[in-house]
Amino acid sequence: MRWQDAPAGFNTFLHLGASDNAPIAQSDSAVAALPAGELAAALLIPPDALPGRYALYVGLYDPATGARLPVPAPSGCDTPDRLCLGTVDVVR
């Protein structure tokens, strides 16, 4: 995942899971001082993940407080603090 214009001082979160459960896979990384287009987050699905269809969520948060940055446009998600990028099918 790459950000085009991310504000400095926030971290990226990338979650794979269902909206009402803890993520089955997650990643976060600092975006401070990243030039546009640089890799912001990568996600590795654990080998013991159960097969199924999972939603892919992404957003920004303040590492000092844990508060997420609101998404200023329709996100396709159930909450205003993350973007829904689509779904991923995990198979074995």
N, C-alpha and C positions, 0 to 999 in steps of 0.2 A: 504494500500500500504506500502511496506517495502523496504528500500534501502539495498543493500548488502554492497557497499562501496561508501558512499557519502562524498564529501569533507566538512570539517568543515567550518562554517561561512556562509553557504548558506541555504536558506529556500526552502522547497518543495512547488510546486504549483500543484494542481490537479483540472482540469477543465472538466466540462461536457457541451457540446454545439456543435454548428456548427462552422466551421472554420472562417466564415465570420461574425459572430455575437458575442455579449457578451455571456459569459457562463450562462447557466441557474442555475448552481450550481458550487461553487468553494470552495476550502479550501487551506490554506497554513499553514505551521508549520516550526519551526526551526529544522534543522537537526544537529546542532552543538552538539557534545558530545553524540550523539546517538550511542549505540553499534550496530554492524551489526545485521540486522534482526529485530530491534525494529520498532514499528509503526511510520511511518513518516507522514502520512496524512490519513484522513478519509473524506468521502464525504457524505453529507446528501442532498437528493433531496427534494426541497421544495414541499409541498402538492399542490401548485397551478401550478406546472410545466405542460406545455401542453404536451399531449401525442405525441410521435414521436420517431424516432431513432436519437440518439445523439452520437457524438464521445467523447471518454475519452482521455484526454491529461494529461501528467505529465512532470515535469521538475524541474530544480533548478534555483534559482535567488539570486542575492546579495541583502539583505534587505536594505543596505545603499544606493544603487544606483537604484535598480529595474531592473538592467541588468540581462538578462537570460544567463545561462551558455550554450554554444553550445553543441549539442549532437555529440559525435565523431564518431558515426556509423550511417548507414541508419536508419532513424526513422519512415519511413512510413508516415510522416507528410508533410504538405505543407510548413513548415518553419523549419530551422535547429536548433531551440532552444527548441524543445519539442519532446517527444515521443508520438506516437499514440498507445494506448493500445488496441483499438478495439471500439466497439459500445455498447451502452446500449439502450434497448427499454423501454421507459416510457409508462406505460399503466395506465388506471384508472379502 
